[in-house]
Structures are given as structure tokens and as C-alpha cells.
Amino acid sequence: MTLQIREAQTQDAPAIAAIVRELGWFAHINAEPLESTVARITSHLALCNADDSHSVYVAELEGVVRGYAAVHWCPYLLFTGPEGYVSELFVADEAREQGIGTKLLDTIEQEARSRGCSRLGLLNLRSRESYKRDFYRKHGWVEREEVANFILKLL
């Protein structure tokens, strides 16, 4: 098994779109035409690649993109270093349990350390399989039970 993690490029948008749509977790994505999903991901990848405040990685297994992760480097005035916020980490269903998620997390952690980050953060729904099987906890992440997560929907 040859697993390679590399920085995502705009030409990876169709593969990323396929992974996200296959999951079936996002009704708004599955309700739109595939071309719209690919166009949005292409545009967002271009934005992420425009400067060094974001990193998006793809995981290729035998030359096929089977997972990806996006992390955003947020400077906090309160901390000694920036925080890396992992907004997305998804692996195709048929490629799970092959170390792809672990390798993506390891890559993000290495980059965070090289950037002098004080911490990494992410959100994980308790209903997700990764939460139920303690994927992040097994990799040293600690759940912050005292924090309420709020959002304000704008669109």
C-alpha cells in the first residue's frame, strides 16, 4: 500500500467533491449539481493556496485521492503561538481503517509544530463514527467539555 500526503491543488477538486458527496452528510451539497460542488471547491482551494494562512492536504492511496484535510492558521493575541483549526478531515468510506486519517493528522501536527503553534483545534460531531470510536482521543486530542460551540448562520 502506497500512501502519500501532499498539498492539494485546484485539480484535486473533483476528487475532493466526490469524497464529500459520497459521505452524504451534507444535504446542501448532495442537492446541488456536481459541477457546482467542484466549482466551489476549486475556488476555495485557490483562496487557500493564495497565502500561507491555510493548508489543504490530500491523501493518495495507490495514486487515487482517498482523503483530505483543511487547516487554517489563526493568530490569537492571547496565546504564545497561533492555533491551527482543522475545519475538515474526511476519508472515503472504502479507504477507512488504512491509516489515512492518522497520516493526515500527523502531517497537520508536524506543520503546526514547525509554525510554532500553541495548539490545534477541531470540531467533531458526537454522532460521527470517528467520535464514537475515539479517533481523536486515541491520537492525544482532549475533548473540551466545558466549551459551548456557537454558530451564527449568515447564508
N, C-alpha and C positions, 0 to 999 in steps of 0.2 A: 504494500500500500504506500503510494507516494502522496504525502500531504504537504502542500506548500501554502504559506500565508504570504500575501503580497498586498501592496496598496491597491485599492480599487481605482479603476479608470472608467471614464464615461462609457466605454464599450462594454463594460460589465453590467450595465443597466438591465438588459433583457434577462440575464441570469438571476440578478437580484430580484427583479419583478416576479419571476417565476417562483422563487422561493417564498416570497411574501404572499403571493396569491395562493400557492399550494397549501399554506398553513390554514387558510380560511378563517383567520381570527379577526380580520378587518373587513367588515361588511362594505364600507365605503369603497375599498379598493376592489373587492370582488364584484361590485356593482358597476364599475366603470370599464370601458373598453381597455384591453391590454395595452394598446398604443398610448393611452393616456397615462397609464401607470409607468410605462417605460419612459415616456417624455418627462414626467415629473422627476423620476429617479435620475435621469440623465442630467436634468437641470440642477438638481440638488447636489449631485456628485461634482458637477462643475463648480458650484459655490464652495463646497467643502474643500476642493482641491486648489482653490484660488489663493489660500494663505495657509499658515501653519496652525490655525486655531481649531482645526478639525482633522481627524484621521478616520478613514474608512478602509477596512481591510476585507479582502475576500479570502476564503479558504478553498483551494483547489484540491480535489481528490482525484488522482489519475487524470489531471488536466481539465476537470469539469468543476465549475464553481458549485460548491455544495453548502456554503455558509458565508455569512458576512457579519461584520460588526462595525458600528459607528461610535466614535468617542469624540467628545467636544471638550476642549481645554479651557476651563473657566478660571480667570484670575479672581481670587477672593481677597478683599482688602484685610480680612480678619485672619487669614492663615499665612503660614510661612512660605507656602508654595501654592500653585494653582491646584484645582480639583479637576480630575478627569471624570466627565459624566458619560457613562456608557448608555446611549439612548436606544441602541438596537443591537441585539445579538441573536441571530436566528440561524438554525441549521435545518436543511431539508430533512423531511421525515425519514427517508430511506438511508440517510447518512448519519443518523444519530448513533450514539454509543461507539463512535470510532475515534474519539479524541479531538474532534474538530472544535467544539466549544471550548475545551480546555486550552487548546493551542491558540485560539483567538484571545482568550483571557490572558494567557501568558504573554502574548505579543503586546497587548494593551498595557499590562503591568510593566513590562520592560520599558516601553516608551514613557510611561508615567514616571518611572524612576529616573530615566535619562533627562526628563524635563524638570526634575526637582519637585514633582507634585507632592502635596501633603497627604492626599488621599484620592481614592476612586469611589464613585458612587453609581448606583443604578436603581431602577425600579423593577420589581418582579411581581406580577400578579400572583396571589396565593392560589388561584385556581389553575395555574400553569403547571405542567409536568415538571419543569425544572425546579419550581419551588417545592413541589411535593416530594421530590427525590433529593432535596437539599443540595442541588448542584452548586450554588454559590457558597453555601456554608462549608461544603467539603473543600472548597478552594480558599478558605480562610476569610471569607466575607462575613460580616456580622450584621444581623438584622437590627435596625434601629426602631424598636417597637414604640418608643416614646414620641416619634415624629408622625404628625398627620400630614398626608400628602394632599395638597390642594391644587386645583387647576381652574383656570378661567377660560372657557371656550370662546374664541373670537371668531371662528368660522364654522 
